[in-house]
Amino acid sequence: MDILVCMKQVPDTEAKIVVNPEGTGIVTDGIKYVMNPYDEFAVEEALKIKEKSGGSVTIVCMGPQRSTEAIRTGLAMGADKGVHLCDDAFEGADSYSTAKALAAAIKPLSYDLILGGKQAVDNDNAQVYAALAEMLDISHVSIVTQLDVADDGKSAVAQREVEGGAKEVIQVSLPAVIACQKGLNEPRYASLPGIMKAKKKPIDVIDVAASGLSADEVGEKGAKLKTVKYALPPEREAGKVLEGEPEELATQVVKLLREEAKAI
Amino acid sequence: MPQGIWVITEQKEGKLKKVSLEMLSKAKEMGQEVTALLLGSGVEGLAADLGQYGADKVLVFDADVLKDYSTDAYTKVICDAVKEGDPSVLLGPATASGKDLLPKVAARLATGLASDCVDLKLEDGKLVATRPIYAGKCVVETVTPDASPQMASIRPNVLAVGEVDASKSAEVVKKDVNVSDADMKAVLKEIIKGASEKVDLTEAAIIVSGGRAMKEADNFKLLWDLADALGAGTTVGASRAAVDSGYATHDMQVGQTGKVVNPNLYIACGISGAIQHLAGMRTSKVIVAINKDAEAPIFQKADYGLVGDLFKIVPLLTEEVKKLKAQD
């Protein structure tokens, strides 16, 4: 099976987020960037499928120059090659123009399955996988915690997580886009031999001209949703720390929750 | 000229989800005609409730093929209706179904979608949506200046449900449902129910949550006992550390790589308060923290901090809550 994994490089979840003085974006100096955690599940699942049925795994990534490092991480885990959409014109994209660029890079490729994380942990939009599927005129399944590809590679059964701990079991024809959720698998760490091999694996760099799209269709210019203001959320102050024996603590807090906080 | 605010409501097993009423209440404030979309099978009776919460008009799509949520069927029905009705604003819930449906609708309509919004306002016909990013470490305002309809998905349990106006009734329009087998590329085979029938974390009014200090899965029973005492609308959550240690299942995880919750009351038991956990519960109205370690970061964010042994305190809390409820 030829599997594509859509991957994004994002700030590490430990990063302290600071808004710039103009309120137009976040301060990026000093931020450590990593492969989006949800995309790790996608890479791992692709590698597992390849190990079972043969084929190839290609990482497709839209991002600035520094994203190469995250692509190499995917290659070090075991993916075969990378496709890097890299151009100033792709910057400032929203979910729509991101999906547009990815779709343009993907259309000429041969693929049986597309995997990606359910959301990128920077903008938390959780939209690209569905928009990409729509633009490629294929199905998608979201928030997937289990994936079983049929032996003939023409369909798959996916379990998706819904409210109340319930799971929907969806049968989908392939190719399709599968948005991966935590619990799908345990992503492997790149081994040292894997890291060494990754340096030699090919990464095709695609600029806007090579994508076949015009600069107006991608990045900030092609975005439908514009972000106009950035702010920090209201800080939560520490409240009261109660003192005493367990019995006193229990009585005190229940009284406060009823009378002061009116929470119970 | 796009006109009117459309709200895609959600019902489950014939009952309207609370987020449907939250969205309608907000839509009503915006001063344009509000149309609710109701999809399902045998759900026409719910249209009356939608009117009382603010819908001027209800479009009812009632058919067997819509009984359970289906990406293909729901997308087609909604997109066809939008192309016909040309609304200015299209809102939907940021629930499991909504998060699956709305981005596909937005892409098909080539418009902008603000996901998982915590506030909305309409300024001169322009929808300004407020939404969290970086797991809530930052909050942004977004607009869709050049495309239509302006779409937003609303996080459940954040917006207020307005007053019911029993005198108000909506114009109910039954619409044809044109979905063929050929439209259905992904098919729901079955629904595997969750272990507990309790309210979902994202919709709960009160959450009792356990961390690694719970030591064993069985000890979560203490938290379930407290949750039961606190009543309906209460459920139990867990930190990532507890889930990774096998004390709780992943669907119970609250945090950056788990669920983002917004209850009235969050009781954190044996949870240290890592940034990633806080990201998932920082907007709770009231936070109670119980931890043996007085230096635990969670005490910086809790409204009421109890330094002590959760194994002693939690059962006592359960007793006190039962006493209180018995007097009510």
Interface residues (C-beta under 8 A of the other chain):
Chain A: P11 T13 E14 A15 K16 I17 V19 I26 P37 Y38 D94 S95 Y96 A99 V121 D122 N123 D124 N125 A126 Q127 V128 Y129 A130 A131 A133 E134 M135 I138 S139 H140 V141 S142 I143 T145 V157 Q159 R160 E161 V162 E163 G164 G165 A166 K167 E168 V169 I170 Q171 V172 S173 A176 K182 G183 A223 K224 L225 K226 T227 V228 K229 Y230 A231 L232 P233 R236 A238 G239 K240 V241 L242 E243 P246 E247 L249 A250 T251 V253 V254 L256 L257 R258 A261 A263 I264
Chain B: Y69 T71 D72 T95 A96 S97 K99 D100 L102 P103 K104 A106 A107 R108 A110 T111 G112 L113 A114 S115 D116 V128 R131 P132 I133 Y134 A135 G136 K137 C138 V139 V140 E141 T142 V143 T144 P145 D146 A147 K185 A186 V187 L188 K189 E190 I191 I192 K193 G194 A195 S196 E197 K198 V199 D200 T202 E203 I206 L230 T249 H250 D251 M252 Q253 Q256 T257 G258 N264 L265 I275 Q276 R282 K285 V286 I287 V288 A294 F299 Q300 K301 A302 D303 Y304 G305 L306 V307 G308 D309 K312 I313 L316 L317 E319 E320 V321 L324
